[in-house]
């Protein structure tokens, strides 16, 4: 069993742009779950398009509003939205609100 308080986790960067608190890191679990992150983008921040050829990535939005681009399609995302990024899809995210865009990500190996 593992119980973690988010306040006790050091903030790091994912993809050199996304502030996050890594709840689960690569190799910590026996399942195919690779990472679990509590992450956020400040007002106007974004992360560059990238893809994962070995996993699916799930996003659950807790606060704020943004634009998520998956391949050539742009979607508005907001609190309570859940997004599945499939294997090999290019994706990026931009905070379009005046407050933090806060979300969870889960990467699952295929």
Residue pairs with C-beta under 8 A, 6 or more apart in sequence:
4 23
6 21
6 23
6 38
9 21
9 22
9 23
9 38
10 21
11 19
11 20
11 21
12 19
12 20
12 21
12 22
13 19
13 20
14 20
14 37
14 39
14 47
15 47
15 48
15 50
17 45
17 46
17 47
17 48
18 37
18 39
18 40
18 41
18 47
19 39
19 40
19 41
19 42
20 37
20 38
20 39
20 40
20 105
21 37
21 38
21 39
22 35
22 36
22 37
23 36
23 37
23 38
24 33
24 34
24 35
24 36
25 35
26 34
26 35
32 108
32 109
32 110
33 106
33 107
33 108
33 109
34 55
34 107
34 108
34 109
35 105
35 106
35 107
36 104
36 105
36 106
36 107
37 104
37 105
37 106
38 102
38 104
39 102
39 103
39 104
39 105
40 100
40 101
40 102
40 103
41 47
41 64
41 66
41 93
41 94
41 95
41 100
41 101
42 95
42 100
43 95
43 97
43 98
43 99
43 100
44 95
45 94
45 95
45 101
46 92
46 93
46 94
46 95
47 92
47 93
48 92
49 69
49 90
49 91
49 92
50 90
50 91
50 92
51 88
51 89
51 90
51 91
52 85
52 87
52 88
52 107
53 87
53 88
54 87
54 109
54 110
55 87
55 107
55 108
55 109
55 110
56 84
56 85
56 86
56 87
56 107
56 108
56 110
57 84
57 85
57 91
57 105
57 106
57 107
57 108
58 82
58 83
58 84
58 85
58 104
58 105
58 106
58 107
58 108
59 68
59 77
59 81
59 82
59 83
59 85
59 93
59 103
59 104
59 105
60 81
60 82
60 83
60 103
60 104
61 77
61 78
61 79
61 80
61 81
61 82
61 83
61 101
61 102
61 103
62 79
62 102
62 103
62 104
63 79
63 99
63 100
63 101
63 102
64 78
64 79
64 95
64 97
64 99
64 100
64 101
64 102
65 76
65 77
65 78
65 79
65 95
65 96
65 97
65 101
66 76
66 77
66 78
66 93
66 94
66 95
66 96
66 97
66 101
67 74
67 75
67 76
67 77
67 93
67 94
67 96
68 74
68 75
68 77
68 83
68 91
68 92
68 93
68 94
69 75
69 90
69 91
69 92
69 93
70 83
70 85
70 89
70 90
70 91
71 89
71 90
71 91
75 83
76 96
77 83
77 93
85 91
87 110
93 101
95 101
